[in-house]
Amino acid sequence: MTLSEKADHFYRICMARHVRKPWIVEKCFLQVPGDTSTWAPRDCDNDGQYTSMYLAMESYRYAVTKSAQAKSHAQKAFETLEFFQMVTETQGFVARTIVPPSWERMFDPNRKINEREWADMRVHNPREKMVEERWHLNKDRKWLWKGDTSSDEITGHMYGYLMYHDLVADDNERSRVRDHVCRIVDYIIDGSFVLKDLDGTHTKWAVWSPEKLNHDPDWRTERGINSVEILSYLKLAYHVSRDVRYQREYENLLYNHGYAENVKNAKTVNPSWRTHIDDELLALAYPCLLMHEKEPELRSLFRESLDNWYAEVKEDCSPYFNFIYGALTGSDSNLEYSIFSLRDTPIDLIHWRIDNTKREDIHLVHVPEMESIQTSRLLPPSEGGVTRWDKNPWLAVHGDGGYTESDGVFWLLPYWMGRYYGFIQAH
């Protein structure tokens, strides 16, 4: 099987079981472990981010092949993400996800939280926000949309919009992207650099303000990464609109609020703070800054931040991280392993339980993430579980016993990136 044939195989799986109306791309649930004939759609808090990564994949696929199907599917994904904002009937708030009102099985449904539960939640996370009504019925009663949207979602959305705008959209579609991006960024700016939910306060995770990142110890862990994120949003808004308001806000954060210093070491090396979610979010945020910043000193600053990030993530041997770095620096870093990873990934995308804790050829350790049991060396994809790039590939135990199937975008996105940037060939 060639990589091209493997891409076709994963794409068929994605189209068969992983696109739900209006065009949301996500994992699916298997009612019988491993039996794909029993599949059912399911929601996830990060549906917007993952659909945006699918949008980026289709954008690269279109740029390489000029496929009418790739363009059509990219358009559908963009329109769906646009609807994530429109469905909230606000000036710029974006839903986490949407489902039909007939759904009875949703992740994290509306519920009452008693005092003991609330106390436990606060112990686990001092920044926890009591949200009992997460799901809202829109005015025409055709959709339930979920609030308390995270910074992950906004970062994912912006990455997808960047690739769609630059690689797929015609002039009319670019105007639509411009209006949509600016609506969201205006809402964040007008909210003093937080994403305000329906209750008028910021959601649990969507905070980019200097007051929080620079002066609130509870936000120290997000100082670097969230600084990179908001600068990336502002740069995208300026790139698609040429409205100097966004450039002024961008420079104000950089020079008057210390974000230039914040971004230098955005990637934390502290094992108690590190998560692979942040590794992926930085991969989503860096491209706009390195692709569209022209001022030499700022390019040097962002390159320094990118290099510091890659120094920590290159041992993960992720073709996605490798191709992001290679595309932004003009290198082919770790190309041999990227090709190996794409080849070695099993064609079965079901989340079987893989337990490597009994192996005698590895040791169990608590690095790179302190709270997880991980293997002392990185195992090849065929000896681990199905892993997106926001998950820890070093985990000793993967999977849920075969009740989930991946959509395959974790593989398809780096494949089409590699094709677009010339790292890999068609066969």
C-alpha positions in Angstrom: 0.0 0.0 0.0 1.4 3.4 -0.9 0.9 6.4 1.3 -1.5 7.8 -1.3 -3.6 4.6 -1.1 -3.5 4.7 2.7 -4.8 8.3 2.5 -7.7 7.1 0.4 -8.4 4.4 2.9 -8.5 6.8 5.9 -10.5 9.3 3.9 -13.2 6.6 3.1 -13.5 5.8 6.8 -13.8 9.5 7.6 -16.6 10.1 5.1 -18.4 6.9 6.0 -18.7 7.3 9.8 -17.3 10.6 11.0 -19.2 13.5 9.4 -22.4 14.5 11.1 -24.7 17.3 10.1 -24.2 20.1 9.3 -20.6 19.0 8.6 -18.9 18.3 11.9 -16.0 15.8 11.8 -15.3 13.8 14.9 -14.7 10.3 16.4 -17.7 7.9 16.5 -18.9 5.6 19.1 -19.1 1.8 18.6 -21.9 0.1 20.5 -20.1 -3.2 20.1 -16.3 -3.1 20.5 -14.7 -3.1 17.1 -17.9 -3.5 15.2 -18.2 -0.5 12.8 -21.6 -1.6 11.7 -22.9 -0.5 15.2 -21.4 3.0 15.0 -23.2 6.1 16.3 -22.2 9.8 16.2 -21.1 11.5 19.4 -20.2 15.0 20.4 -17.0 16.3 22.0 -16.1 19.6 23.6 -13.5 20.1 20.9 -15.7 19.5 17.9 -14.9 23.0 16.6 -11.2 22.5 16.8 -11.2 19.1 15.2 -13.5 20.2 12.4 -11.1 23.1 11.8 -8.2 20.7 11.5 -10.2 18.8 9.0 -10.8 22.1 7.2 -7.1 22.6 7.1 -6.5 19.1 5.8 -9.1 19.6 3.0 -7.4 23.0 2.2 -4.0 21.3 1.7 -5.6 18.5 -0.3 -7.2 21.1 -2.6 -4.0 23.0 -2.9 -2.2 19.8 -4.0 -4.8 18.2 -6.2 -7.3 20.9 -7.2 -10.0 18.3 -6.4 -13.5 19.7 -6.7 -14.5 17.4 -3.9 -11.8 18.8 -1.6 -13.0 22.3 -2.3 -16.6 21.4 -1.8 -15.9 19.7 1.5 -13.7 22.6 2.7 -16.5 25.0 1.9 -19.0 22.8 3.9 -16.6 22.7 6.9 -16.1 26.4 6.8 -19.8 27.1 6.6 -20.4 24.8 9.6 -17.7 26.6 11.7 -19.3 29.9 10.6 -22.6 28.5 11.9 -20.9 27.7 15.3 -20.9 31.5 15.8 -24.2 32.3 14.1 -26.2 29.8 16.1 -25.4 31.6 19.4 -27.1 34.7 18.1 -24.5 36.9 19.7 -22.1 39.5 18.4 -19.2 37.1 18.3 -19.4 34.2 20.8 -18.6 30.8 19.3 -20.2 27.6 20.4 -18.2 24.6 21.4 -20.3 22.3 19.4 -23.9 21.8 18.2 -26.2 18.8 18.2 -29.9 18.2 17.2 -32.3 18.8 20.0 -33.4 15.2 19.8 -30.1 14.0 21.1 -30.4 12.4 24.6 -26.8 11.3 25.0 -24.4 14.3 25.1 -21.1 14.8 26.8 -21.4 16.9 29.9 -25.2 17.5 29.8 -27.1 20.2 31.7 -27.4 19.3 35.4 -27.7 20.7 38.9 -24.4 20.8 40.8 -24.8 20.4 44.6 -22.5 22.0 47.1 -20.3 18.9 47.7 -19.8 18.4 44.0 -18.9 22.1 43.5 -16.4 21.9 46.4 -14.8 18.8 44.8 -14.6 20.6 41.4 -12.9 23.6 43.0 -10.3 21.4 44.8 -9.5 19.8 41.4 -9.3 23.1 39.6 -9.4 26.4 41.6 -10.4 28.2 38.4 -13.5 25.9 37.9 -16.6 27.8 36.8 -20.0 26.6 37.9 -21.9 26.1 34.7 -25.1 24.2 35.1 -26.7 25.1 31.8 -24.1 24.3 29.1 -26.5 23.5 26.3 -28.8 26.2 24.8 -31.7 25.8 22.4 -31.4 28.2 19.5 -34.4 30.4 18.5 -35.7 28.2 15.7 -35.4 25.2 18.0 -33.4 23.2 15.5 -30.1 23.0 17.3 -28.7 22.7 20.8 -25.4 24.6 21.1 -22.8 24.3 23.9 -21.2 27.2 25.6 -18.2 27.6 28.0 -16.1 27.6 24.9 -12.3 27.2 25.4 -9.2 28.8 24.0 -8.5 25.5 22.3 -11.6 26.0 20.2 -10.8 29.5 19.1 -7.2 28.6 18.3 -8.3 25.6 16.2 -10.9 27.7 14.4 -8.4 30.4 13.5 -5.9 27.8 12.1 -8.6 26.4 9.8 -9.7 29.8 8.6 -6.1 30.7 7.8 -5.6 27.7 5.6 -9.0 28.0 4.0 -8.5 31.7 3.2 -5.0 31.3 1.8 -5.3 28.0 -0.1 -9.0 27.6 -1.1 -11.2 30.7 -1.0 -12.0 32.9 -3.9 -12.5 36.6 -3.6 -16.1 36.3 -2.4 -15.3 33.5 0.0 -12.3 35.5 1.4 -14.7 38.4 2.2 -16.8 35.9 4.1 -13.8 34.6 6.0 -12.7 38.2 6.7 -16.1 39.2 8.2 -16.3 36.0 10.3 -12.8 36.2 11.7 -13.1 39.9 12.5 -16.4 39.4 14.2 -14.9 36.9 16.6 -11.7 38.9 17.2 -13.7 42.1 17.7 -15.8 40.2 20.3 -12.6 39.2 22.1 -11.1 42.7 22.0 -14.3 44.3 23.1 -14.4 41.8 26.0 -11.0 43.0 27.2 -9.3 40.0 25.7 -11.4 37.3 27.1 -14.3 35.3 25.6 -17.4 36.3 27.4 -20.1 33.7 27.8 -23.9 34.4 28.0 -23.5 35.2 31.7 -21.1 38.1 30.9 -18.1 36.5 32.4 -15.2 34.8 30.7 -15.4 31.1 30.0 -13.2 28.8 32.1 -10.3 28.6 29.7 -10.7 31.5 27.1 -8.5 34.2 28.7 -5.8 36.2 26.9 -5.8 39.5 28.9 -2.7 41.1 30.3 -4.3 41.4 33.7 -4.8 37.6 34.0 -1.7 36.3 32.1 0.8 38.8 33.6 -0.6 39.5 37.1 -2.7 36.5 38.2 -0.6 33.6 39.5 -3.4 31.2 38.6 -2.8 31.9 34.9 1.0 31.6 35.1 0.9 28.2 33.2 -0.9 29.8 30.3 1.1 33.0 30.1 3.3 32.0 27.2 0.9 29.9 25.1 -2.1 32.2 25.4 0.1 35.2 24.5 1.1 33.3 21.3 -2.6 32.5 20.6 -4.0 36.0 20.9 -1.2 37.5 18.8 -1.9 34.9 16.2 -5.6 35.8 16.1 -4.8 39.5 15.8 -2.3 38.8 13.0 -4.9 36.7 11.2 -7.6 39.4 11.5 -5.1 42.0 10.1 -4.0 39.6 7.3 -7.6 39.0 6.1 -8.9 42.6 6.6 -5.9 45.0 6.5 -7.7 46.9 9.3 -5.0 48.7 11.3 -7.0 48.3 14.5 -5.8 44.7 14.7 -2.2 45.7 14.1 -2.4 48.4 16.8 -3.8 45.9 19.3 -1.1 43.4 18.3 1.7 45.9 18.9 0.1 47.1 22.1 0.2 43.6 23.6 3.7 43.0 22.3 5.4 46.2 23.4 3.2 47.7 26.2 2.2 44.5 28.0 5.2 42.4 27.7 3.9 39.8 25.3 7.1 39.9 23.4 8.8 38.5 26.5 6.0 36.1 27.2 6.2 34.3 23.8 9.9 33.6 23.9 9.5 30.5 26.0 5.8 29.7 25.4 6.5 26.0 25.6 6.8 25.0 29.2 9.4 22.4 30.2 8.0 22.0 33.7 6.7 18.3 33.9 3.9 19.4 36.3 2.6 21.9 33.9 3.3 20.3 30.6 0.4 18.9 28.5 0.4 17.7 24.9 -2.7 19.8 24.4 -0.5 22.9 24.7 2.0 21.4 22.3 -0.7 21.1 19.6 -2.2 24.5 20.3 1.2 26.1 19.7 1.4 24.2 16.5 -1.9 25.7 15.5 -1.0 29.2 16.5 2.6 29.6 15.1 1.8 29.4 11.4 0.0 32.7 11.0 2.7 34.5 12.9 5.6 33.0 10.9 3.8 33.1 7.6 2.5 36.7 7.7 4.7 38.7 10.0 7.2 40.6 7.8 9.1 42.8 10.4 12.5 41.1 10.9 12.8 41.6 14.7 9.3 40.1 15.3 10.0 37.2 12.9 13.2 36.5 14.9 11.2 36.6 18.1 8.6 34.1 16.8 11.3 31.9 15.3 13.0 31.8 18.7 9.7 30.8 20.3 9.1 28.2 17.6 12.6 26.7 18.1 12.1 26.5 21.8 8.8 24.6 21.2 10.3 22.2 18.7 13.3 21.4 21.0 10.8 19.9 23.4 8.3 18.2 21.0 10.7 16.8 18.4 11.2 13.6 20.5 7.5 12.9 20.1 8.3 12.1 16.4 5.0 13.6 15.3 4.8 14.1 11.5 2.4 16.9 12.1 4.8 18.8 14.4 7.8 18.0 12.2 6.0 19.3 9.1 4.8 22.4 10.8 8.4 23.1 11.9 9.8 22.2 8.5 7.3 24.4 6.6 8.0 27.4 8.8 11.8 27.1 8.8 12.6 25.6 5.4 14.1 22.5 7.0 13.3 18.8 6.7 13.8 18.0 10.4 13.1 14.4 11.4 11.8 13.6 7.9 12.9 10.0 8.0 10.8 9.3 11.1 7.9 11.3 9.8 7.7 9.0 6.8 8.1 6.0 9.1 5.3 7.2 11.3 2.9 7.6 8.4 3.8 4.2 7.1 3.7 2.4 10.5 0.4 3.8 11.7 -2.1 0.9 11.6 -5.0 1.1 9.1 -7.3 0.1 11.9 -8.4 3.3 13.6 -10.3 1.7 16.5 -9.2 2.6 20.0 -8.3 -0.9 21.2 -6.8 -1.1 24.7 -3.0 -1.3 24.3 -1.2 -2.0 27.6 2.6 -1.8 27.5 3.1 -1.8 31.3 4.2 -5.5 31.4 6.9 -5.2 28.7 10.4 -6.1 29.9 12.2 -4.0 27.2 11.0 -0.6 28.7 10.8 1.1 32.0 7.8 3.1 33.3 8.5 6.7 34.0 6.6 10.0 34.9 8.1 12.1 32.1 7.4 14.1 30.0 4.2 14.6 31.9 4.4 14.1 35.7 0.9 12.8 36.3 0.9 10.1 33.7 2.6 6.6 33.5 4.7 6.7 30.4 7.3 4.5 28.6 11.0 5.2 28.9 11.3 5.2 25.1 8.8 6.2 22.4 7.2 3.1 20.9 6.4 3.0 17.2 2.8 3.8 16.2 2.0 0.1 15.5 2.9 -0.7 19.2 0.9 2.1 20.7 -2.7 3.3 20.5 -4.5 5.6 18.1 -3.2 9.0 19.2 -4.1 12.5 18.1 -1.4 15.1 18.5 -3.0 16.6 21.5 -2.6 13.3 23.3 0.6 11.9 24.9 2.2 9.3 22.6 4.4 8.2 25.5 1.5 6.8 27.6 2.0 3.2 28.6 -1.8 2.5 28.3 -4.0 3.6 25.4 -7.5 3.0 24.3 -11.0 2.3 25.6 -11.5 -1.3 24.7 -12.6 -0.8 21.1 -15.6 1.5 21.7 -14.3 4.4 19.7 -13.1 4.8 16.1 -10.9 7.8 15.1 -11.8 10.0 12.1 -8.2 9.7 10.7 -7.6 13.4 10.4 -4.6 13.1 12.7 -2.9 11.2 9.9 -4.5 12.9 6.9 -3.5 16.4 7.9 0.2 15.8 8.1 0.0 13.6 5.0 -1.5 16.4 2.9 0.8 19.0 4.5 3.8 16.9 3.6 2.5 16.6 0.0 1.9 20.4 -0.2 5.3 21.4 1.2 7.1 18.7 -0.9 8.3 16.6 2.0 6.7 13.5 0.5 5.7 12.5 -3.0 2.4 11.1 -4.3 3.6 7.5 -4.1 
